[in-house]
Amino acid sequence: MRLVFAGTPAFSVPCLEALLKVPDTDVVGVVSQPDRPAGRGMRLTPSPVKQAALDATCDVITPQKLRGDVEALSWLKERQPDVLVVVAFGMMLPVEWLEAPRIAPLNVHASLLPRWRGAAPIERALLAGDAETGVCIMHMEQGLDTGGVYAVRSLPIGPSTTGASLWAELSQMGAELLVESLPGIASGALQPVPQDETQTTYAAKLTNEERVIDWTADASQVDRQVRCFSPRPGARTMLDGKWLKVLRGEACRGHTTLPPGSVASSELSVACGNGTIFRLLEVQPEGKKAMPAADFLRGRPLAKGDALGS
């Protein structure tokens, strides 16, 4: 089986590495997004997928765009792929690319479709308080994650699940499901099942504004927000005119009459909406390293009634 792989972030790498180990399968080309500035020196840096492909001596291209790029399309057709596998590539594929593979264009999508179609399915599931999420192997078409689903596997979201832990687990799960599904897809034994359009939800791209903690929300929602953005880029709140990242915390039992955003105890518990309380366990002051909340309080004591968020 001849495969062309398209992906960009670290989430995609386990799928590529798994495909490279499948017997009688040849990854004949890899497509990734162009190198981007990164690090303190803002040097042009290859994407994780490009780096993994280079390490495996795969043929790699990094077009600025696919639509209208005749050279990139010729490159794809020259490789005569049986299957095009797309994992978090980050660009919409034009119809010419979807029609190129002999068997199918496949997408590994990190949600239980049709719930959370779109750019940020992992984070949206966590923010919404979903009890579970998962991965789907989907037949790609022109719509946004609208194609039929060949295979699906679910994963529970626990009370301590973070965005980072979900990314890690789902990337491995996606790689395993992809490898298991390929033979059935190639033989026709697995057929795509249409999605139930009445159950569709959309996972819009996350914004920096969504990282700012809304202390008027219930503590359970603040807890999901903190876990969603932990450890990077981190949920955050203002203190002394500077950003304070909240990397870890917990919703507490009890009730307070203090206004939302007020420090409710000496242990850096903070009043939230509906009188609920959220306790900060690990924070990162602007320009400093992450530290336990107790260590932070030794350098910047806070009294009951002091306000965060301003």
N, C-alpha and C positions, 0 to 999 in steps of 0.2 A: 504494500500500500504506500503510495506516494502522498506525503503530507506537506502542506505549507502552513506555518504557524504564524499568527499575528497576536502580539501582546506587548505590553509596556512595563507595568510596575512589578514589584517583587511578588505580588499575589499571583502573577501569571507563571512565574519561573517553575514551580513544582510540576505544572502541566507539561511544559516543554521538556523538562528533565525526564519525566515519566515516559513521554512519547519517544524520546531518544533511546530508551531501553527496551522498547517493545520489539520482539522478534518479527522479522519479515515486514518491518515498517521503516520507511526512509523519510526523514525530515529533509526535504529537498530545498527548503528555503524558509527564512524567517523575516517577518516584517515588524518593525517597531517604530516608535516615534523618534524624531531627530534628537540628537544630544542636546541637553539643556544645561545652563549654568547651575552649579551647585557648590556647596561648601563655602568657607570663609573667603576663599579667593575667587569664587564664582567662576570656576573653570568649567569649560564645556565637558560634560560627563555623559557617558552612554547610559541608556536606561538599563535597569536590571535584566530585562529580557535580551537586549542587544549584547550585554556583557556575557550572559550565559551562553548565547549562541556563538559568540566569538570563541569562548573557552572550548566549545564543542566543535569548533572549526566548521560551523554552518555558514552557508551563504546568507548574508544579511543585507537588507535595504532599509533605509530610513527616510521615506518620502515626506515632504512637507504636507502634502495632501494626497488623497487618492483620486478624488473626482477630477477628471480632466488630465490626469497624469498618464500620458500615453506610454512613457518608458516603464513606469511601474506596472502597468497592465500587461505590457509585453513580457516583462520579467516573469510575472505570474503565469501567463499562458505557456511560456517556454518550459516551465517546470511541470506542466501537465499533471496538476495535482488530482488525486482521487478525492481527497478531503481537504477542505480549508478549515482549520481550527482557530477560533478567535477567543481570546481570554483577556478581558479588560484592556483592549487595544487603545481605546480612547478616541477613535475616529469612526464616523459613519461610513459603511462600505457601500460604494455604488453598485448598481445592479449588475454591472459587468463583472465585478469581483464575485458576487454571489452566484453567478451562472457559470463561473470558470471550473469549479471542481466537478469531476465526473460523477461522484456519488452524492456529496452533500457539503454545504457550508454549515459548520457547527459552532455553537457558542456555549461556553461554560459560564452560566450566570449564577451569581451568589444570592439567590432567594428562592422561595417556593412560589414560582410563577403560577398565576398572573399577579400575585402580590409582589409589590416593589419592583416594577419594571423601571429601568432607568439607571442613572449614574451612581447613586449611593445606596444600594439595597442593604448592605450590611449595617450601616449606621442607622438607616431609617427604621429597620426592624428593631434595633436596640432602643432607639429614642421613643418608639411607639409603645414599648412595653410588650412586644410579641413574646409568646411563650416558646416559640420555636422559629427557626429559619432553616436554610439548607442550600443545596445546589441543584441546578437543573442542567441537563444536556439538551440544548434546544436547536431546532432547525432554523437557520437564519433566513429572514425575509426582509423586505424593505421597511416594515413597521418597526417601532421601537420595542424590541423584545417581545414581539407578537407571535413568533413562530411556534409550531407544535413542539411538544416536549417528548423526547425519547426516553429519558430516565431521570429520576429524582431521588434525592436522599435528604433526610431531615436531620436537624441537630437542635437539641433543646438549648434555650437561653436561660442560664441560671442567674441567681441573685448577685453573683460576683463576676459574671461575664463582662469583659471589656471589649471595646472595638478592636484592640490589638489581638486579643485572644481569639475572637471570632474570625478575623482575617486569617490568622495562622491555621486554625482548624479547618475553615472552609476551603482554603487554598489546597490543603492536602486532600481533603475529601473530594474536591473537584477533580484533582489529578487521578485519584483512584477510580472514581465513577467514569471518567472519560475513557481510561484504558479498558475498563470492564465492558463499556458500552460499544466501543468501536467495532468489534467483530460482528455483533448483532446488527449494527447499522449498515456495515459493509455488505452483509449477506441478505439484508432485507427482513431479517427475523424481527428486528425492532423497527416499529413504525411510529412516527411522531403523532402524539395525541393532541388535538386542538385544545387551546386554553379556554377556560370559562370566562368570557369577557365580562360577565356580571360581577366578577370578584376582583377586577383590576384595581390596583393602586399604583401610584407613581412615586419613585424615589428621586426627588429633585437633588441636584448637586448641593452639597453643604456650603454654607457661607461662614465667613469669620464672625458675623453677628450672632450666629447660632452657638458659638463657643462662649459667649458672655452669659454668665449665670443669671437667670431671672429668679431672684429670691422670693418673688410673689407666687411662684409656682409651688405646688406641693413638694415636700421633701423627697417623695418617691420619684418625681420627675427630675428634680435636681440630681438625684443619685444616678438616674439613667443618663443624664447629660454628662456628668463627670465620667462615668464608665465608657460612654461612647467615644469621648475624645482622649481617653487615657491610653498610653502615656503621652502620645503626640497627636495633635499639636497642643492638647490640654485645654480643658474648660478653664475660664478665667473670670475674675472679678476685680474691681478696683479697690485699692487701699492706699491712702496717702497720695493720691494722684498717679499711682503706678499700677501696672497689672500684677496681679497675684494669681498664678496658675494653681488650680486645685486638681491634683493628680489622683487623689484617693480619698474616699470618705464613706460615710454610711448614714442612712436614715435612722433616726433614733426614736425610741418610744418616748412618750411624754407629750406635754402640750405647753405652749407658751403664749402669753398675751402681748409679747414684744412685737414691734413692727417688723415686717420682713426685712432681712439684711442685718438685723441687730445681733450682736454677739449675745448668746443666751447663757453661757457658762464659761468658766475659766479654762475649760478643755477645748475651746474654740468650736463650740457648737453654735450654729447660726439659725435664727428664726426664719421660717419659710412660710409660704401661704397656708391658710387654714389652721394656723397655730402649730404646724408641724416643725420638726427640728432636724437639721442636717449637721453632722459632725465632720469637720475636716481632719483628715488623718495624715495626709502628705501634701505639701505645697511647694511651689517654686517661685520665690520673689523675682521680679524683673531683674535680669542681669546676673542672677545667682544660680547656684545648683539646687536641685530638689532636696528637700529635707523633711523629716517628720514635723508635724504641726507643733509638737512640744518644743522642739529645738527652735522653730521660728518664733514662738512666744517668748523664749528667753531673750531674744534679740529685739523683739517688738511686742511688748506686753499689750494685751487688749483687755479692757474691762467690760463687764456686763453692760449692755446698752450701746457700746461703740458700734458704729455702722460700717458695713462693707458695701461695696457697689458704688462708691462715690469718691 
